[in-house]
Amino acid sequence: MILTWLKRLGTYLFVLLGLSVLIFIISRVAPGDPARIALGPRAPESVVQALREKMNLDKPYVVQYFLWLNDAIRLDLGDSLQSRRPVIEDIKEYLPATLEIVIIAGIWMIAWGLLLGILAAKFTGTWLDGVIRVFSYLGVVAPAFVWSIILMLVFAYVIPVFPSSGRISLGMAPPPRVTGMYTIDYLLAGNFAGFKDAFVHLILPAIGLTFGGIAQSARITRGTMVENSRKDYILAERAYGIPERKMLFKYLLKPSLIPTVSVTSLDIASIFGGAFLVEQLYNYPGLARYGMQAVLNKDLNAIAGVAMVLGCVFMIVNIIIDIIVARLDPRVRMLGGEN
């Protein structure tokens, strides 16, 4: 079992290394001179050349990559051309804001995805099942930023019950920094008014990011539960007179959760990808918005740093998925033990 996990960890690290090569190549071959973009069109050529040398842009690509990798291993991702600060400091500042949205969106996605899937499976063939299936199709076909625009128009302008931008209201002081997540930091400071204000600002962007994941989870949960309900062991339990509620939650739901957990966990990780446009739309100062600005300004160090953070997130999520699936399905544990 330990050998199996070591092999998987080695695979994930190899994937991260491949991601670093890919991101490095794409950022270097994209049109535009990062030094010239950073200094502006009126900067003297000598100053631009000095910045190129400082960024190692005057060296061959292979040398540039290994110099960057050597620094990245020591958590030195270079300086950002936008903020003029170390990229690692920018990541520490902006990542908690994005994590705050992802956590809220993930909880919302799991709760509503499972609930709708279970209801659709329990009432298969009824009007409720039909409504949930239609919602599932709509949630899958429309991307997150489309739902975010609709939510903003309806609940921030037509019916102005939620704010349309920022992390907190104007005039509200940020909480003392502990975790970087405003909702948690306000609670730790005992400022419940600040917690409410920060939480309200999270609602629209978090819901906008979850529609696709909720729809996906509901469809998979419903399909798996309906399929498993026709299997012999479920039919035998019904014949023995086991209460429907007990059979549903104890014997039918657990094996049906395995594909849902796998897909939903990856959907939660993919929220980081959807957050690039959603944070820009809501003017939310998170890591995704920082990454979008880095791409637009060809901030090479910031681009690479954000990409590697997202790669690490997907790696961690995959490890968590493997652990959860192994707990849900004994056959996975047995196969792991054999290796």
Number of C-alpha atoms within 10 A of each C-alpha: 13 10 11 14 14 11 12 15 15 12 13 19 15 12 15 20 14 12 16 20 16 12 16 21 14 12 18 16 10 10 9 12 16 22 23 18 15 18 14 11 10 7 13 11 11 9 12 20 15 13 18 17 12 11 18 16 17 14 12 9 15 11 13 16 17 12 12 20 18 12 13 17 9 8 12 17 22 20 19 21 21 15 13 11 12 16 24 19 13 20 18 13 17 20 19 17 22 21 17 20 26 23 14 17 26 23 14 18 28 20 13 18 27 25 17 24 28 23 16 26 24 19 13 14 10 11 11 16 20 14 11 19 19 12 18 24 14 14 19 16 10 12 16 25 20 14 21 24 16 13 19 23 14 14 15 16 13 10 10 12 11 18 20 22 20 16 24 21 15 7 6 12 9 15 20 12 14 12 14 19 21 24 23 19 19 22 15 16 14 12 14 13 12 22 20 15 19 22 19 17 21 27 16 26 28 26 21 23 31 30 25 26 29 29 27 24 30 29 25 23 28 29 18 20 22 19 13 18 21 10 11 10 13 17 12 11 14 14 9 9 9 13 10 12 11 10 16 18 11 11 16 21 18 13 16 21 20 20 15 24 21 18 16 24 21 16 23 22 21 17 24 21 15 18 26 21 18 26 25 18 17 21 14 26 18 25 26 26 22 23 21 20 17 21 15 9 18 23 24 23 23 29 23 27 24 23 19 18 15 19 20 16 15 20 19 14 18 18 15 14 19 17 13 14 19 17 13 17 14 11 12 15 16 12 12 15 12 9 10
